Amino acid sequence: MPDRPRLSDVARAAGVHTTTVSRALRGSEGVGEETAERIRRVAAELGYTPHPAAISLRTGRSRMIGVVVPRLTDIVLATIYEGIEEGAAAAGYQTVVANSGDDLATQRLRTETLLGMRVDGLILGDARTDSDLVYELRKQGVKVVLASRRLPGVVSVTCDDLEGGRLAGRHLLELGHRRVGVIAGQPYASTGVERTRGFREVYAEAGVPIPDEYVLTSPFDAEGGRRAAAALLALDPPPTALYAVNDFAAIGAMGTIRAAGLRVGEDVSVVGYNDVSIAADLPVSLTTVRSPMREMGRAAAAALIKLIEGKTSRSRRLPPVLVERASSRPVRTS
């Protein structure tokens, strides 16, 4: 196996001193842009990367980012994490991830474990409105960025979930659905709260407010969607369309519709949220609101690295897109 390229190898190939190479690769002042670009090009050609241990000794940082998510078995969270990993690696950081199960005690334990590993900062994908953990971490001086979910006053990178809910609401209204049911997710997650709020606002503005009994909270999974859909379809009169704030809950709802002897799209329309990879390949393809999951992760990594390096970082809301498929059709008039 060939030896790892050294700083001196880059300096020799670029025709400069090793201190010039070091300054150029750190982005320090005192190196002309043309020279710095030549050094970066040579470093890339040689496959040179700074040794993590050397960086840690010089900067006092571990170059590690801790990530906590509710569950990596959820493809949405896994895709966000892949984006975090990509963004971190591009900046010379490594990531370590832990699952909290969306449980408060486990979340606190996993966070303490990561901090014990001397990570430089945390990206949390499981922030809950019923917990003060994030604010406690900030008081302790821990650099924290939220991904997917939001909390007031904390830097976050999310989808614009309020607008996403409005997109779903406008779509079903345009199809003539005035009696709709909402599978709203968990009340402690900003994602479900905002996606539901945007949807209900559109209906209220159209003069068709959605009664509270047609809005049910549930876990963000297929089983939660199945149970919520069964309760909604048992209402009198039943909804002609269901909106779920998560694709897996929507998929569970589709199963309940079929089990009741009804047809998805024909008898009951369904709209989900996120646009997971299987949404287009279901027996009845799922209309959904696409959230930029991988981009969200990359942007969260960039935001945290700015904080770690003492720079200002701001929250971002990335735009959603409605993807129309076969599961949503005009309301039946017969």
N, C-alpha and C positions, 0 to 999 in steps of 0.2 A: 504494500500500500504506500503510495507516495507521501512524502512529508507534507504536513499542512503548510501552505504558503505563509511566510512571515512578513512583518512590516518592512524589514530590510530588503526582501525580495521585490516588494512593490516600489520601494525607493530606488533600487538599482534599475529596475525596468523603466521607471518614469524619469530617471536622471535627476532626482532631487534628494535632499536629506530626509532621514527618517522623521525628524520633527515636523517637516513640511507635510509629509504624508499623514502623520497623526492629526495635525491641525485641519487638513483638508477633509479627512474622513469624519471629523467631529463637527465640521461646519463652522470652525472658529474663524475669527477675522485674521487678516494678515497674509492670506493666500489669494492670489489673483484668480478670477473666475476661470480663465482659460487653463491655468495650471491645475486648479482644483478639479476641473472636468477631466483633464488628462489623467490625473491620479485616480479618480473614481473609475474611469474606463479601464485603466490598467489593473486596478484591484479586482474589477469584475472579471476581466479576462483570465487573471491568475486564480480566481476563485478564493480570493482572500476575504475572510471575515474576522472581525475583532474577537479575541478570545474572551468568552463570558467572564471567566475568573479575573482576567486582567481589568476588564471594564469595571467589575464590581469593586476591586481594590482601589481603582482610581476615583470612582464616583461615590463610593459608599452605598451603592444600590445593588440589588440582587438581579435586576433586569428580569424579574418575574412578576406576572400579573395573576392575581387570584380571581376566579370566576365562580359564582354560585348561581345555579339555575334550579328551578323546581324539579325538572326531570329531563335527562338526556334521551329518554325513550320517546319523547315528543319531538317529532321531526322539525317543528317550528323552532324549538329551543336549540336543537342540534344544529340547524342551519345558521341560526344567529351565532352560536358558538364557533362554527367554522369561520364565519366572518371575523369574529374577534381574534381567532388564532391567526388568520391571514394578516390582519392589520397589525397585530403585535409583532409577528415575525418580520414583516417589512421594515419595522423600526428597530429590530434587534432585541426584541423582548420574547420571552417564553411565557406560556400560559399553563396554569394548573386549574382543573375544574372540579367542582364538588356539587353533588345533588342534595337539595334540602327537602324534597318531597312536598314543598310548599307548607312545611310545618314550622311553627315559630321556634320551638326549642331546638330542632335540628338545624335550622337556619343559623341560629346563634352559635351552635357548636361548630358547624362547618366554617363559619367566618373566623372564629377563634383559632381553629386549626390552621387555616391559611395564613393568618397573621403570624402564627408561631413559626411558619416556614419563611418568614421575613419577606413576603411579597411587597412590592413597591406600592401597590394599590389594588383596589377591588372593583370589579364590574359585577353588579348584582342584577340578575334577571328575575328575582323573586321578591322584589320590594312589595311590602304590604301596608295598606293604609291603617291597619289596626296594630302596628308595631312601631316603636321608637328606635329600633336598632340602627337604622341608617343615620339618624340624627346623633345618636350616641357615638357612632364611629367617627363622624365628622368632628365632634367635640374633642375626640382623642387625637385629632390631627391626621386621621386616615384619609387618603385620597380615594374618593368613591365616585363612580359614575353608574347610573342606572341604564339598563337596556330593556326595551320592550315596555316596561311599566314606568310610570312617573310618580313622583312625590313633589309637593310644593317646595321650592327653594333648593332643589338638588339637581345638579347637572344630569341630564338624561338624553338618550337618543331613542326615539320611539317612532312608530307610524302615527300619522295624524288620525287617531282613532275616532275622534269626533266627526271628522269629515268622512271617514270610512263608513260610519253608521248612517250618515246622511245619504251617501251614495246608494247604500242598500235600500233605505227607505224610499228614496225617489224612484228607484227602479221598480219596486213592488207597487207603488202608487200608480206609476205609468202603466202597469199591467192591469190596473183596475182592482187590486186587492185592498179592500178597506177594512176587513176583519182579519187581523194578523196576530200571530203569537210570537213571543220573543223568548229565546233560550239565552239568558243573560250572563252566564258565567258566575264567577264567585264575586261577592260584594266587596271583598278586600283588594281586588285587583283593578287598577286603573283601566286596564285594557277593556275588560267587560263593562265597567261602569260607563266609560266614554263611548264605546261602540253602541251601547244601549241608549244612552242619552241622545246621541246624534240621530239615531233611528226614530226615537219617539218624538223628537223635536220636529222632524219633517212631517210626521203625521199630525201633530198638534197644529202646526202652521197651516196645514191643509184643511183644518176644521174637523179632523177625524182622530181625536185623542184616543190612545190605546189604554183601555182599562187596566188597572193594576193586576187583576186576576189573569190577564193574558200575558204577563211578564213573570217568568219563573227563573230563579237562580239555580245553578247546577255546576258540578265539576266540569273542567275543560276536557272532557273525554267522551268517547262514544257511548259508554254506559250512562253517563249523566245526560247526554242528549236523548237517549232512548227513553229514560224515565220522564224527563221533562216533556218530551213530545207526547207521550201517552197521556199525561195529565192535561196538556193543552187540547188534544183531540177529543178528550172526554167532556170538554166544556160545551154548554148549550147556549148559543150556537157555536160550533167548532170553527177555528180559523181556516181560511182558504190558503194561507201561506204561513210558513215558519221562517223566522230569521234567527240563526244561531251565531253567536259572537266568536265561534271557533269552528274550523272545518270538521274536526273529529266529532264534536257535538252535532253538527249538521249531518254527518254520515250516520251517526246513531239514530237521529230523527228520521232519516230516510228508511232505515230498517223498521222502525215502528210504523211508519206509513204503509209499507208493504205488508207487514204483519197484520194490519187492520183491513187488508183487502183493498187498499186504495193504491192509486198510481202516483208516483212522484212526478210532479210537473203537470200531469193531466188533471188530477184531483186536488192535490195539495202541492203548492210550489215551495221550494226550499232555497234559501240563500245562506251561504256560510261566510267565513272570514279567514284569510291568510293565503289561500291558493296553494295548498300543499301539493306535492308532486302527483299524488294519486287522484286529485280532484277531477282532472280531465279524463281519467281512464275508468271511472265508475260505470256500472251498467247504465245509469242515467247520469251524465256528466254534471258536475256541481257548479252552479252559478255562485260566485264568491267574490269577496273583496281582496285583491292581492296586496299584501304588505311586503315591502322590500327587506326581507329577513336578513340575507347575507350582507347587504349594504348597511343595515342597522348595526350589525356586529362590527364591521370594519370601522364605522364612524364612532362607535362606542370606544373601541380600542384607541383610536386617534385622540378622542376627547380625554381619556384617562392619561395617556402619555403626556399630553399638554400639561395637565395638572401636576403630574410627577415631576416634570421639568420646570415647574414654577411659572408656567404661562397661564394666560386666561383661557378658559374653556366655557362654551355656551351650549345650552340645550338645543336640540334639533328635533323637528317633527318632519318625517319623510312622507311624501305624498302617496296615498293609496290609489288603486285603480280597480274599477269594477270590471269583472270578467264574466260576460253573459254566456251561459251554457243551457243545457236542456232541462235542468231542474226547475227553472222558473218560466212560467208561461202565463198568458192572459187568463184572468179569472173566468171560470165557467159560468155562463149566464142561465143555463138550464136548471 
